Amino acid sequence: MDGNVDWTIAELKKIETEENQLLIEATIALLKDQSVEIESLHGSMEGQLWSPSNWRK
């Protein structure tokens, strides 16, 4: 995971209370899911960039 995501999750956990626990947990889950999706897209974009068929374009 990205360092910014890790930091954000750590900070969210610091402010977690019994009243906002569900919101914080849902936000953390969303951040983790988005981080995985972004990494996947990044890898896909890199693959296209370095694809020999794209070198000719």
C-alpha positions as CSV (number, residue, x, y, z in Angstrom):
1,M,0.0,0.0,0.0
2,D,1.0,3.6,-0.6
3,G,2.7,5.4,2.3
4,N,0.0,8.1,2.2
5,V,-2.7,5.5,2.6
6,D,-0.9,3.9,5.5
7,W,-0.5,7.3,7.2
8,T,-4.2,8.2,6.6
9,I,-5.4,4.9,8.1
10,A,-3.1,5.4,11.1
11,E,-4.5,8.9,11.6
12,L,-8.1,7.7,11.2
13,K,-7.6,5.0,13.8
14,K,-6.3,7.7,16.3
15,I,-9.7,9.6,16.1
16,E,-11.8,6.4,16.1
17,T,-14.5,6.4,18.8
18,E,-17.3,4.0,19.7
19,E,-19.7,6.5,18.0
20,N,-17.8,6.8,14.7
21,Q,-16.3,3.3,14.6
22,L,-18.5,2.0,11.7
23,L,-17.7,5.2,9.6
24,I,-14.0,4.9,10.3
25,E,-13.9,1.2,9.4
26,A,-15.9,1.8,6.2
27,T,-13.5,4.6,5.2
28,I,-10.5,2.5,5.9
29,A,-11.9,-0.4,3.8
30,L,-12.6,2.0,1.0
31,L,-9.1,3.5,1.1
32,K,-7.6,0.0,1.0
33,D,-9.8,-1.1,-1.9
34,Q,-9.0,2.1,-3.9
35,S,-5.3,1.7,-3.2
36,V,-5.4,-1.9,-4.7
37,E,-7.3,-0.6,-7.7
38,I,-4.9,2.3,-8.3
39,E,-1.9,-0.1,-8.1
40,S,-3.6,-2.4,-10.6
41,L,-4.3,0.4,-13.0
42,H,-0.7,1.7,-12.5
43,G,0.7,-1.7,-13.5
44,S,-1.6,-1.9,-16.5
45,M,-0.6,1.6,-17.7
46,E,3.1,0.7,-17.3
47,G,2.6,-2.4,-19.3
48,Q,1.0,-0.5,-22.1
49,L,3.7,2.2,-22.0
50,W,6.5,-0.4,-22.3
51,S,4.7,-2.6,-24.9
52,P,6.8,-3.1,-28.0
53,S,3.6,-2.6,-30.2
54,N,3.2,0.9,-28.6
55,W,6.8,1.8,-29.4
56,R,5.9,2.1,-33.1
57,K,3.1,4.5,-32.5
